Amino acid sequence: MTMYVPSFRSISKISKWVVNWCVAAIIIALIYSIFQSYEIIQYLSDNLISLSILAVDSIIGTIYGIVGIILLILTLYWFYRATKNAHQFGAKEITSPVMAVIWWFIPILEIWKPYQIAQQIWRASNPQIIFSNGTEWKNSPSSKNIKLWWFLGLLSIFVVFVGLIIGIQDVGLQYYLDPQQMEQVSPVSNKITFYTNVAGILSNMILIISRIFFIRMIKDIFVWQEIKSGRSI
């Protein structure tokens, strides 16, 4: 169902930016994972990771982090614009555009509120939904893509956390068994790096799949909003 919405602002450009930076993040994640695999092989063969390798790891990690920050900023702006369009369509009882951004930074609630907002945008943007009282979007089915995107994203964070905990506990256990090992800072730090690399590779693979579902969500909502506004794609 199309409708003419004078105040509607297309999310075409911001959607393309988000998708492009998602692709960039996926490529860097693959490169980073390959490099981490090399570090693991070096550690298993020599029980040591050279400083030059760790330096390159730091550079790649920094680039990966910068891309992640840029992607987050673009994603927050996308959520703001997409939520604002949902309101312009006439949807009621959904999060305000400002809160669609703020919820990402509120401890505990950030675990599920952005997911709920994404589902609200998805359901309110459905071109098949005709608004009369503004709450008809509640009868629209939720998106499996969004569920998978969010679940896998949380899982990737959990994997990194578990890997770090296991590494610290293992090093701590070795300290009690042989306190003299703690005098050798390099082997200890290398061991923690080994565990974080293993967890990092698994986390990156999960996160890559998560971002693929995120890209699908971005594209679908963009298309739906264009159709609902009466614009041609």
N, C-alpha and C positions, 0 to 999 in steps of 0.2 A: 504494500500500500504506500504510494508516494504522496507527499504533501509539500506544499510550498512554505518554506520557513524563511522569512526575510532576514532574521537575525542569525541564521545558521552560518557557521564558518567551517569550511572544509578542513579536515585533518589530513589532507593528502600529503602536503609537504612534510609535516612533522612525522607522519607515518613512514614515509620514505626514509627520513633521517634515522628513525628508530631502527628500521629494518636493516639499513646499511651498517649502522654501528653494531647491531646484533651479529651480522655476518662477520664484521671485523673482529668482534670479541670471540666468535667461534674459531676463526682462523688462528688468532693468537693463542687461544686455549689449546688448539691442536699442536702448535709449535712448542708451547710451554710443556705440554705433556710428553712430547718426543724428547725434549731436552731433559726433563725429569727422569725419563726412562734411562737415558744415558748415565745420569748421576747414580741411579740405582745399580746399574751394571758395574759402574766403576767402584762403587762401595762394596758390592758383593765379591768383586775380584781382588781388590786391593785393601778393603776394609778402611778406605780413606777416600775423601773427596778433595781434589786439589782446590787451592784458593782461586785459581783462575776460573775454574768451572763454577764455583760459588759466586764469583763476581758477575759472570755472564747470567747466571740464574737470577741474581738480584736485579740486573738491568731488564731482563725479560719480564720478571715479576712486577717491576715498577711500571713498565709500559702496559702490561695487562691491567694493573690497578687503575692507571689513568684512563684507559679505554672504558673500564667498568664505571668510573665516576661520571664520565661524559654520557655514557649510556643511561645511567641512573637519572641524570638531570633531564635528558631528552624524554625518558619514560615518564617522569613526573609531570613534565609539561604536556605530554600526550594525554595523560590521565585527566589533567585539568581541562584541556580542550574537549576531550571526548565526553567528559561528565557534563560540561557546560552545554554541549549540543543536545545531550539527553534531556536536559531541563528545557531547552528551547523547543524540543519536540512535544513538550507537554507532560513529561513524566514527573510524577510526584512521589514523595516518600523515598527518594534516593539521596545519597550523600551530596553535599554541596561541592562545587568545584574546588574550593579552598581546602575543605576537609579531605577531599580525595588525595591531596598532596600531604597534608599534615599527618594523616593516619600512618603514613610510612615511617614516621619518626617517633611514635609513641610506644615506649617499651611494652612488651607483652602483647598489646593489641595489634602491633605491626605484624604479628605472626599470621593473623587471619583477616584483618580488616581490608588490606589492599585486594585480597582475593575476593571478598564480598563485593567490593566496589567494581572490580573487573566484571563480575557476574551481573551486577546491576546495569553497567554500561552495555554489556552484551545483550541482555534481555530487553532493555529499553530501546535499543537501536534496531531491533528486529522490525523490518519493513512490513511484516505481516500483522503487527500489532497496531490496532487503531485505538487512539486515545480518546476517551470521552471524559472519564473522571480522573485520568492520569495514573491509575494504579493497575491498569490492565497488564503491564509488563510482568507483574508477579505471576501471571498464569503462563508465561513463556518458559520453555525448558531452559535449564542451565547448560553451559558449554563444557563438554568433556575436554576440549583443548585447554581451557583455563584451569580445570582441575588438575590435569597432568602437568601443566606449566608450573603451577604453584607447589604441588606435592614434590615434584622432582627438584625444584629450586630449594625447598627446605631440606630435602634429603641430602643434597650436595653439601649444604652447610653442616649438617649433622655428621657426615662422613669425615670432613676436615677436623671437626671438633674431636671425634673419637680417635682419629689418627694421632692428633697431638697429645691427647691424654695417654694413649697407649705408649707413645714414645717417652713421655716424661716418667711414667710409671716404670717402664723397663730400665731407664737410666737410673732411677731411684733405687730399684731393686739391686742393680749392679753395685751401687754405692754401698749398700749394706753388706753385700757379699765380698766386695773388694774395695774398701774406701780409697786405696791408693789410685784407682782408676780415675777418680774425680780430679786428681792433680793434672790429668791429661785432658785439657779443655777441648782440644781438637777432636779426638775420638768421640767424646761425649756429644759435642755439637753435631758431628757428622751422623751419629746414630739417630739423633732427633730429626735431622734433615732427611735421613732415609725413611723414617716412618711418615713424616709429613709429605714426602714426595709420593709415596705409595698412596696415601690418602688423597693427595692432590690430584693425581692422575685419575683415580676413580671418581673423585668429585667433579673434575672437569668433563669427563665423559657424560656424567649424569646431567651436568649443567648445560652441555651442548644440546642434549636431547630436549631439555627444558626450554632452551631458547628457540629451538625449532618450533615447538608448540606455541611459544610466545609470538613468534613471527606470524604464524597462522592466525592467531587471535587478532593481532594488529591489522592484518590484511582483511580479515572477515568483517571486523567492526567498521573499518574504513569504508568498505564496499556497502555494507548495510546502511551506514549513515548517509552516504551519497544517494543511494536509492530512496531512502526514506525522505530525504530533503527534496527529491524531485530532480536532482541533477543527473546528468549523463556521466558515465565513467569512461 
